[in-house]
């Protein structure tokens, strides 16, 4: 065999063929590794990603189309809202009423400050009115004194003009002071009345809280009692579905058991009958044995079944028997 290889490679044509074949194989290997293999890897990886994405999409679709998922999400949202966000912004009637009462106290404090400003302005204007009144009376006395002296002085006109100006100031300011007096009286009354109303609102809110929590506790106890006897409606529906599924599965299994028992019983009956038949045949065969004579069952069976095989009815003629006759 070594000689054949040596003789074959000794020819230049065969050597050239070998070199060309190796070159083509190397070129094909290089092309496969450079172009085909990356493409196959890319296609395979994309196919794997597609399969994984399809599985995830199917799982999400099955999850989002399940009513139990949305019910559980609702319960989870309520739990998070009650125990996290609800602690910071508890939007319930009592919080709103309490906020209203707190705002009332803030407004009452604002009213107290504004009343103080009103009283300050009232006191300021009253002081100015007193000064103007004094100035008016002083100028009137000066005019009278000059008139008694019968002097035609320009000071009379000056003092008379000052009297007019003081009278105009007093006429213009007194209505404002009257309004301030009314506002101060109203603010004082409102401040006192608002304090009583806010205290009454606080007591009423406390009473409503006690009533609400008492009723809530009673309702919770009654609801717990109802659930203890009746159960949750959604859970009851799920339990009914589960019981229905169990009934169907139990029925199927019982049906399979009955079918298996019937088939096994028939098989056992047939087996017992077959065994009995075989026993009867054996007894019959034993009865046919003649122990006193030279009995050969095999030879009897050959003589009896000589023409009962697969070539039943086929006769093989002996063409040479006539020569012996």
Buried (B, 14 or more C-beta within 10 A) or exposed (E): EEEEEEEEEEEEEEEEEEEEEEEEEEEEEEEEEEEEEEEEEEEEEEEEEEEEEEEEEEEEEEEEEEEEEEEEEEEEEEEEEEEEEBEEEEEEEBEEBBEEBEEBEEEBEEBBEEBEEBBEBBEEBBEBBEEBBEBBEBBBEBBEEBEEEEEEEEEBEEBBEBBEBBBEBBEEBEEEBEEBBEBBEEBBEBBEEBBEBBEEBBEEBEEEBEEEEEEEEEEEEEEEEEEEEEEEEEEEEEEEEEEEEEEEEEEEEEEEEEEEEEEEEEEEEEEEEEEEEEEEEEEEEEEEEEEEEEEEEEEEEEEEEEEEEEEEEEEEEEEEEEEEE
